[in-house]
Amino acid sequence: MSLEGKTVLVTGAGKGIGRATAVMLAGRGAKVVAFSRTAADLDSLVADIGCLPIVVNLADAEATRAAARAAMPVDFLVNNAGATILESFLDTSVESFDSLMAVNTRAPMILGQEYARDRIGRGLGGAVVNVSSNASWMGWADHAAYCASKGALDAMSRVMANELGRHGIRVNCVNPAITLTPMAVKAWSDPVKAEPMLRRMPLGRFVEPEEVASVILFLLSDQAAMINGVTMPIDAGFAVN
């Protein structure tokens, strides 16, 4: 899966799945345009892979659109950045709901629009991977706003795949279960908490960021030329148990 000579925009590239994806892309010969709201994370990523860093808060719609336009042209787009707030349904605030929809759903829409307009204007196809979650179809307690935002991302991605596919731009989602990002390692380090979840995963372990990144790279590549509009579980078999 060589991506030599290709340029890929990755949001949320400073940590976790986004960083693993950026590093893997660079290893395949791609030039990475890296979005993050944390300058220090981008500085360390530049030192590692020599990417083009852009600091942006994706909760800000105008800043997101400006950053997207500044990043063009790119060959591929990975909408990875995401946020979560843990509140019970009865305690979910309008502010929390709006905040997660802004980052997890609206920002991928804006980035997808600017990317697709640029590609269509150049008469070129392309590929988008939106990083969703198995929370898009699971009703996790205390995740009402997060589950809603990821379900909306999946639904929007199907429309993107339908409309943009007619211009040669494929759009797919990856939907990982618990992935051992630095934040998740802390959250799931307690064996008592982790054990019931691991029982639901036939392969018996949580997902590593690099395992999600490898699927993202596949979906960007020509090897996935006829895959469009899917929501790809990366969950150790969680969905079948």
C-alpha positions in Angstrom: 0.0 0.0 0.0 2.5 2.6 -1.1 1.2 6.2 -0.9 4.4 7.7 -2.4 3.7 11.2 -3.7 0.3 11.5 -2.0 -0.7 14.2 0.5 -3.1 13.3 3.3 -4.9 15.6 5.7 -5.3 14.0 9.1 -7.3 15.7 11.9 -6.6 15.0 15.5 -3.1 14.0 14.5 -1.4 14.8 17.7 -2.4 11.8 19.7 -3.9 8.3 19.6 -5.4 7.0 16.4 -4.6 10.2 14.5 -1.0 10.1 15.4 -0.6 6.4 14.6 -2.3 7.1 11.2 0.0 10.0 10.5 3.1 8.0 11.3 2.0 5.1 9.2 1.1 7.3 6.3 4.6 8.9 6.4 6.1 5.4 6.5 4.2 4.6 3.3 5.7 7.7 1.5 2.8 10.1 2.0 3.1 13.8 2.9 0.9 14.5 6.0 -0.9 17.7 6.7 -1.6 17.4 10.5 -4.4 19.2 12.3 -4.5 19.5 16.1 -5.6 22.0 18.6 -2.4 21.4 20.7 0.7 22.9 19.2 3.1 20.9 21.4 1.7 17.6 20.0 2.2 18.9 16.5 5.8 20.0 17.3 6.7 16.5 18.4 4.9 15.0 15.3 6.9 17.3 13.0 10.1 16.1 14.7 9.0 12.5 14.1 7.7 12.6 10.5 8.3 16.1 9.1 4.6 16.9 8.5 2.9 20.2 7.8 1.3 21.3 11.1 -1.8 23.4 11.4 -3.2 24.3 14.8 -7.0 24.6 14.8 -9.9 24.2 17.2 -12.4 22.2 15.2 -15.2 23.3 17.5 -15.0 26.7 15.7 -16.7 26.4 12.4 -15.2 29.4 10.8 -11.7 28.4 11.9 -12.2 24.9 10.7 -13.3 26.1 7.2 -10.3 28.5 7.0 -7.9 25.8 8.0 -9.4 23.3 5.5 -9.0 25.8 2.7 -5.4 26.6 3.7 -4.6 22.8 3.7 -5.7 22.2 0.1 -4.9 20.6 -2.2 -4.6 17.1 -0.6 -5.2 13.7 -2.2 -7.0 12.1 0.8 -8.8 13.2 4.0 -8.9 11.4 7.3 -11.5 13.0 9.7 -10.1 11.5 13.0 -10.5 14.3 15.6 -13.1 13.6 18.2 -14.2 14.6 21.7 -16.3 13.1 24.4 -18.2 14.2 27.5 -19.5 11.7 30.0 -23.0 12.6 31.3 -26.1 10.6 31.9 -29.0 11.1 29.5 -31.0 13.1 32.1 -27.9 15.2 32.8 -26.8 15.8 29.3 -26.6 19.6 28.8 -27.4 21.5 25.6 -23.9 22.8 25.8 -22.3 19.3 25.9 -24.5 18.1 23.1 -23.7 21.1 20.8 -20.0 20.8 21.6 -19.8 17.1 20.6 -21.9 17.6 17.5 -19.6 20.5 16.5 -16.4 18.5 16.8 -17.5 15.0 15.9 -20.0 15.7 13.1 -20.0 19.3 11.9 -16.2 19.5 11.6 -16.0 16.4 9.3 -18.8 17.9 7.3 -16.9 21.2 6.8 -13.7 19.4 6.0 -15.4 17.0 3.6 -17.1 19.9 1.8 -13.8 21.8 1.2 -11.9 18.6 0.3 -14.6 17.5 -2.2 -15.0 20.9 -3.8 -11.3 21.1 -4.4 -11.1 17.6 -5.9 -14.2 18.0 -8.0 -12.9 21.4 -9.2 -9.7 19.7 -10.3 -11.6 16.8 -12.0 -10.1 14.3 -9.6 -11.4 11.5 -7.5 -10.3 10.7 -4.0 -11.1 9.1 -0.7 -12.3 10.1 2.8 -12.2 8.1 5.9 -14.3 9.3 8.9 -13.2 7.8 12.2 -16.4 7.0 14.0 -17.0 4.5 16.8 -19.0 1.4 17.7 -20.8 3.9 19.9 -22.7 4.9 16.7 -24.8 1.7 17.2 -24.4 0.9 20.9 -26.3 2.7 23.6 -23.5 3.3 26.1 -24.6 4.7 29.4 -23.4 8.2 30.1 -22.6 8.7 26.4 -25.9 10.2 25.0 -24.3 13.1 23.2 -21.3 11.1 22.0 -23.4 8.3 20.7 -25.6 10.8 18.9 -22.7 12.5 17.3 -21.1 9.3 16.0 -24.5 8.0 14.8 -24.9 11.2 12.9 -21.4 10.9 11.5 -22.2 7.5 10.1 -25.5 8.7 8.6 -23.8 11.7 7.0 -21.0 9.5 5.7 -23.5 7.4 3.8 -24.9 10.5 2.1 -21.3 11.6 1.3 -20.6 8.2 -0.2 -23.7 8.4 -2.4 -23.2 12.0 -3.6 -19.5 12.2 -3.8 -19.1 8.7 -5.2 -20.6 10.0 -8.4 -17.5 12.2 -8.7 -15.1 9.4 -7.9 -14.6 10.2 -4.3 -15.1 7.3 -1.9 -16.2 7.8 1.7 -16.1 5.2 4.4 -16.1 5.0 8.2 -14.1 3.0 10.6 -15.9 2.1 13.9 -13.4 0.9 16.5 -14.3 -0.4 19.9 -12.2 0.7 22.9 -8.8 1.6 21.5 -5.7 2.0 23.7 -4.9 5.6 23.2 -3.1 7.3 26.1 -6.5 8.4 27.5 -8.1 4.9 27.2 -5.1 3.2 28.8 -5.7 5.3 31.9 -9.5 4.8 31.8 -9.3 1.0 31.3 -6.2 0.1 33.4 -8.4 -1.3 36.2 -8.8 -5.0 35.6 -12.1 -5.0 37.4 -13.5 -2.4 35.1 -11.9 -3.9 31.9 -12.8 -7.6 32.4 -16.5 -7.4 31.6 -15.8 -5.5 28.4 -13.0 -7.9 27.4 -15.5 -10.8 27.8 -17.6 -9.2 25.0 -14.6 -9.2 22.7 -13.9 -12.8 21.3 -10.3 -11.9 20.5 -9.8 -11.1 24.1 -8.1 -7.7 24.0 -8.6 -4.1 23.3 -7.7 -2.5 20.0 -4.3 -0.8 19.4 -4.2 2.6 17.6 -2.0 1.1 14.8 -4.6 -1.5 14.1 -7.2 1.2 13.3 -4.6 3.1 11.3 -3.9 0.1 9.1 -7.5 -0.2 8.2 -7.7 3.6 7.4 -4.7 3.2 5.1 -6.4 0.3 3.3 -9.6 2.3 2.8 -7.6 5.2 1.3 -5.6 2.9 -1.0 -6.5 1.7 -4.5 -6.9 -1.8 -3.0 -10.2 -0.6 -1.7 -11.2 0.9 -5.0 -14.8 -0.5 -4.8 -15.4 0.0 -1.1 -17.7 3.0 -0.6 -20.2 3.8 2.1 -19.3 1.2 4.7 -19.1 1.4 8.5 -16.2 -0.9 9.3 -16.2 -2.4 12.8 -12.7 -2.8 14.3 -13.8 -4.4 17.6 -12.3 -7.8 18.1 -15.7 -9.3 17.4 -17.6 -7.3 19.9 -20.6 -6.8 17.6 -21.1 -10.6 17.2 -21.0 -11.5 20.9 
